[in-house]
Amino acid sequence: MKNLLIVIGVIVVICLAGSCSYNGMVSKDEAVKAKWGAVQSDYQRRADLIPNLVATVKGAANFEKSTLVEVTEARAKATSIQVDASKLTPETIQKYQAAQGQLSTALGRLLVASENYPTLKANDNFSALQVQLEGTENRINVSRKDFNDAVQDYNTTIRSFPAVITAKLFGFGEKGSFAAEAGSDKAPKVAF
């Protein structure tokens, strides 16, 4: 009888511990989803600014058409990739990041090329859009950091003992996070 009570006690303790870790995992999973929503919102804000920026550039200067086409195509590709918050695997995050990285590169080329057009640089609409775009890029950076922090907390929890048992039982899998772009560890070369 005493052994039966000990076994029942152990089972109750395991169930209580599993229940607490399950609820914690659900909470952390929801936090990751909320942070992902903020990332998507900031990227959407950037995507919404781009048509105005392109239209302003087209109207203010006889701008290089290839640069404008590149920005437009990169925006279309970046906005076509949608990642479901319940499927934030490392692979899907990497794919999303790659598309957004191509858009960032195209925007960078657009802004660098605009330096050759004094009338464009003096255009108030262009200047205002540049400021908004810079602010949006800063928001994206903060959102990505917050998302990565939430993912790290979640991934640490589901990989820690005894929560790893509950995670395996209930299908809590590892989430992906943003990483530095390839080649970002090298400083750009500036030539005068």
C-alpha positions in Angstrom: 0.0 0.0 0.0 2.8 2.4 0.9 4.5 1.7 -2.5 1.3 2.4 -4.3 1.0 5.8 -2.5 4.5 6.7 -3.4 3.9 5.8 -7.1 0.7 7.9 -7.1 2.5 10.8 -5.4 5.3 10.7 -8.1 2.7 10.6 -10.9 0.9 13.6 -9.4 4.1 15.5 -9.1 5.0 14.7 -12.7 1.6 15.7 -13.9 1.7 19.0 -12.0 5.2 19.8 -13.3 4.1 18.9 -16.8 1.0 21.0 -16.5 3.0 24.0 -15.4 5.6 23.6 -18.1 2.9 23.1 -20.7 1.2 26.4 -19.7 4.5 28.1 -19.8 5.3 26.8 -23.2 1.9 28.0 -24.5 2.5 31.4 -23.0 6.0 31.6 -24.6 4.6 30.3 -28.0 2.0 33.1 -27.9 4.7 35.7 -27.1 6.7 34.5 -30.2 3.6 34.8 -32.3 2.9 38.3 -31.0 6.5 39.4 -31.7 6.2 37.9 -35.2 3.1 40.0 -35.8 5.1 43.1 -34.9 7.9 42.1 -37.3 5.4 41.6 -40.1 3.7 44.9 -39.4 7.0 46.8 -39.6 8.0 45.1 -42.9 4.5 45.9 -44.2 5.0 49.5 -43.3 8.2 49.5 -45.3 6.5 47.8 -48.3 3.7 50.4 -48.2 6.3 53.3 -48.3 8.1 51.9 -51.3 5.5 52.7 -54.0 5.4 56.3 -52.8 9.2 56.5 -52.9 9.4 55.0 -56.4 6.7 57.4 -57.6 8.5 60.4 -56.2 11.8 59.3 -57.8 10.1 58.7 -61.1 8.5 62.2 -61.0 11.5 64.1 -59.8 14.2 62.9 -62.1 15.0 60.9 -65.2 16.1 58.1 -63.0 17.8 54.8 -63.9 14.9 52.6 -64.9 16.7 49.4 -64.0 17.0 50.5 -60.4 13.3 51.3 -60.1 12.4 48.0 -61.7 14.7 46.1 -59.3 13.1 47.8 -56.3 9.6 47.1 -57.6 10.3 43.5 -58.3 12.1 43.0 -54.9 9.1 44.5 -53.1 6.7 42.2 -55.0 8.8 39.2 -54.0 9.1 40.2 -50.4 5.4 40.8 -50.0 4.5 37.6 -51.7 6.2 35.5 -49.0 3.8 35.1 -46.1 4.9 33.1 -43.0 2.2 31.6 -40.8 2.9 32.4 -37.1 2.3 28.8 -36.2 5.1 27.6 -38.7 8.1 29.7 -37.7 10.6 27.1 -38.5 14.3 28.0 -39.1 13.8 27.3 -42.8 10.7 29.6 -43.2 12.4 32.4 -41.3 15.5 32.1 -43.5 13.4 32.2 -46.7 11.5 35.3 -45.4 14.7 37.0 -44.4 16.3 36.3 -47.8 13.4 38.0 -49.6 13.4 41.0 -47.2 17.2 41.2 -47.6 16.9 41.5 -51.4 14.5 44.3 -50.9 16.9 46.0 -48.5 19.7 45.7 -51.0 17.5 47.1 -53.8 16.4 50.1 -51.6 20.0 50.7 -50.7 21.0 50.9 -54.4 18.0 53.3 -55.0 19.1 55.6 -52.2 22.8 55.6 -53.3 21.9 56.3 -56.9 19.6 59.1 -55.8 22.7 61.0 -54.6 23.5 61.7 -58.3 20.3 63.7 -58.7 20.5 67.1 -57.0 16.9 67.9 -57.9 15.7 64.7 -56.3 17.7 65.2 -53.1 16.1 68.7 -52.8 12.6 67.3 -53.3 10.7 67.6 -49.9 8.6 64.5 -50.6 11.7 62.4 -51.3 13.4 63.7 -48.1 10.3 63.0 -46.1 10.0 59.5 -47.5 13.7 58.9 -46.8 13.2 59.9 -43.1 10.1 57.6 -42.9 12.0 54.7 -44.5 14.9 55.2 -42.1 12.5 55.2 -39.1 10.8 52.1 -40.4 14.2 50.3 -40.8 14.9 51.2 -37.2 11.5 49.8 -36.1 12.2 46.6 -38.1 15.6 46.2 -36.3 13.9 46.6 -32.9 11.1 44.2 -33.8 13.5 41.6 -35.1 15.5 41.8 -31.9 12.4 41.5 -29.7 11.3 38.5 -31.9 14.7 36.8 -31.5 14.6 37.4 -27.7 11.2 35.7 -27.5 12.3 32.8 -29.7 15.4 32.3 -27.6 13.3 32.2 -24.4 10.9 29.8 -26.0 13.6 27.5 -27.5 15.5 27.5 -24.2 12.3 26.5 -22.4 11.3 23.6 -24.7 14.9 22.2 -24.6 15.3 22.4 -20.8 14.5 19.4 -18.6 11.8 18.5 -17.6 10.0 20.7 -20.0 11.6 18.9 -23.0 9.4 15.9 -22.1 6.2 18.0 -22.2 7.4 19.7 -25.4 7.9 16.4 -27.1 4.6 15.0 -25.9 2.6 18.0 -27.1 4.5 18.8 -30.3 6.2 22.1 -29.3 9.0 22.4 -31.8 12.0 24.7 -32.2 11.3 28.1 -33.8 13.6 29.9 -36.2 15.1 33.4 -35.6 16.6 36.1 -37.7 20.4 36.0 -38.3 22.8 38.4 -39.8 22.9 38.7 -43.6 25.6 36.8 -45.3 28.7 39.0 -45.6 27.5 41.5 -43.0 30.6 40.7 -40.9 32.8 42.6 -43.5 32.8 46.3 -43.5 31.8 47.9 -46.8 34.5 49.6 -48.9 34.1 53.3 -49.2 35.9 55.0 -52.1 36.2 58.7 -52.6 
